């Protein structure tokens, strides 16, 4: 088609339409930009929080939830770093109290747990209760005294009047579980919910209710978070009916409303 005023007008019009379409597309991209929330969480919440994150994103399309798991004390320690995270989830309230100046709002209790004795499949060392953990030569892995699992374990031992010498002290409860699963320890104290994650790789010896403790999980938004509003919203949602149902699914007990 020879060049003509009419052809030039058509080309110019098409170019303007394409520019307009690009502007609209760019605008849509900006409006659909997601907020990324970083949640620092106790290792014992790994499975349930991952599913909770999926459920939350399903309800809040503009938010993406990213998790970092480890010992509660380790996660709290990261708050000294700039822009380390938006939400802290701990396996006890004491850890939150220790970093209270870096948190905002009230801590929200989101779940409860209890402890059990984890042993190798089939319980080859014939461990039947807390007092058996005092036997000479028995390798017992415990959480370090600075982490919730370790503090809970020592509280249980004190209440039962037994002295247990540990073969190793771990920075998280999942590390205790791994010691037993790999045969590096004969027994350890972990949360009841941890046994679900172990599957057939570990067995459990129950601790009687009168000798057990209640582990309290709590969450709070980080004060210097770039996403403080969204973080506070996520913490509140962790007490929602949807969240409570998922906590229960993984063996946690949720607080009365």
C-alpha positions, 0 to 999 in steps of 0.5 A: 500500500503506497504511502499516503496521508490516509495511511499515515493517519491510520498508523498514528492512530494505531500507535496511540491506541498501543500507548494507551493500552500500555498505560492501562496495563501498567496501571493494573500492574501497580494496583495488583502489587503485593505486600510481602509479610515476613513471619519469623516463627518457632520451628514447631509451627512449620507445617501448620503455619505454611498451611495457614499462610496459604489460607490467608493469601486466599483471603487476602490476594494483595498479601504474600506471606513468607516464613522463616523458621527456627528456635524462638530465641533465634527468631527473636534475636533477628529483630536486632537486624534492620527489616528482619521481619514483620511478625514474630511467632514464639512457642512461649510468651517469655520470648516475646516479653524479652523483645517487647520494645521491638513489638507493637500492640498486645501479644496474641495467644494463638495456640497451646501445646504440651510435651511428650517423650520422643523415642526411636521407633519401637522404643528399643530402650524400653523407656516408660516415663520421665524417671527412665530418662535418668538411667546411666548411659541413656542419651537424652537430647533436650532444648537448650535452657534459652529456648521454650522447649528447653525451659518447658522440659526443665519445668517438667523435670522439676515438677516430677522431682527428677534430674536428667542429664542431657547428651546434647542441648539444641537450639530448637525443638526440631533439632531435638527430634532430629537427634532421636530420628537419626539415632544420635539420641535415645530419647528427647522431649518435644511437643506433641505436635512434633510427632505428627511431622516425624511420621513412622520415624519416631515413637512417643511415650506420653507424659501424664497430664499432672506432670506435663506443662501447657506450652503457650504460643503467641504472636505479635507484630514488629514495631519497625516493620514496613508493613505494620498495618498488614502485620497487625491484621495477620496477627489478628487473623491467627485467632480467626475460625479458619486459623483455629480449625487449622491449628486443631487439625495439626494437634494444637489446642486453641484458646477459648474465645 
